Amino acid sequence: MEGSMIQQSLQEYKEGVGKLVKQLPDVIGKYNQFTETCFAEGELSTKMKHLIALSLGVYSNDEYCIIYHTKGAVDQGASEQEILEAATVSSAFAGGMAMSQTVTLVQDACNQFQNRNIH
């Protein structure tokens, strides 16, 4: 997957959330508040929480979550090795589907976010 597709997917997600918050401000506002709280520093670091979410995204085959949480992990200082290890953990549960996302989308997103300052 090319970098432009990853950037486009991230932008589409942000635009979609922006549109939905206008239509359902209370629901989306509370959802955003909930997820921000879930990813706040605690006993687990924010980096670790993004790595867990990345693994779950790979497990559930959710391309937007894979991209979003790969970026979150990179932004929190995760190495490529940490990202790939987190992504491959899901392969123990999801087999080939998870591995195919790891060898394609996860690696591509990791490379994009580590080599460029994408917001």
ChimeraX attribute file (.defattr): number of C-alpha atoms within 10 A of each C-alpha:
attribute: neighborCount
match mode: 1-to-1
recipient: residues
	/A:1	11
	/A:2	10
	/A:3	14
	/A:4	10
	/A:5	12
	/A:6	20
	/A:7	17
	/A:8	11
	/A:9	16
	/A:10	20
	/A:11	13
	/A:12	13
	/A:13	16
	/A:14	13
	/A:15	12
	/A:16	11
	/A:17	14
	/A:18	13
	/A:19	12
	/A:20	14
	/A:21	16
	/A:22	11
	/A:23	11
	/A:24	11
	/A:25	13
	/A:26	11
	/A:27	12
	/A:28	16
	/A:29	14
	/A:30	12
	/A:31	13
	/A:32	14
	/A:33	11
	/A:34	11
	/A:35	11
	/A:36	11
	/A:37	11
	/A:38	12
	/A:39	17
	/A:40	13
	/A:41	13
	/A:42	10
	/A:43	7
	/A:44	10
	/A:45	13
	/A:46	19
	/A:47	23
	/A:48	20
	/A:49	19
	/A:50	26
	/A:51	26
	/A:52	19
	/A:53	22
	/A:54	30
	/A:55	28
	/A:56	20
	/A:57	23
	/A:58	30
	/A:59	24
	/A:60	15
	/A:61	16
	/A:62	13
	/A:63	18
	/A:64	16
	/A:65	21
	/A:66	28
	/A:67	27
	/A:68	20
	/A:69	26
	/A:70	34
	/A:71	26
	/A:72	23
	/A:73	26
	/A:74	22
	/A:75	17
	/A:76	15
	/A:77	13
	/A:78	19
	/A:79	13
	/A:80	17
	/A:81	10
	/A:82	16
	/A:83	25
	/A:84	19
	/A:85	14
	/A:86	21
	/A:87	28
	/A:88	24
	/A:89	19
	/A:90	23
	/A:91	19
	/A:92	11
	/A:93	11
	/A:94	15
	/A:95	13
	/A:96	12
	/A:97	15
	/A:98	24
	/A:99	19
	/A:100	15
	/A:101	22
	/A:102	26
	/A:103	13
	/A:104	11
	/A:105	19
	/A:106	29
	/A:107	18
	/A:108	19
	/A:109	25
	/A:110	23
	/A:111	16
	/A:112	21
	/A:113	21
	/A:114	17
	/A:115	9
	/A:116	9
	/A:117	9
	/A:118	11
	/A:119	9
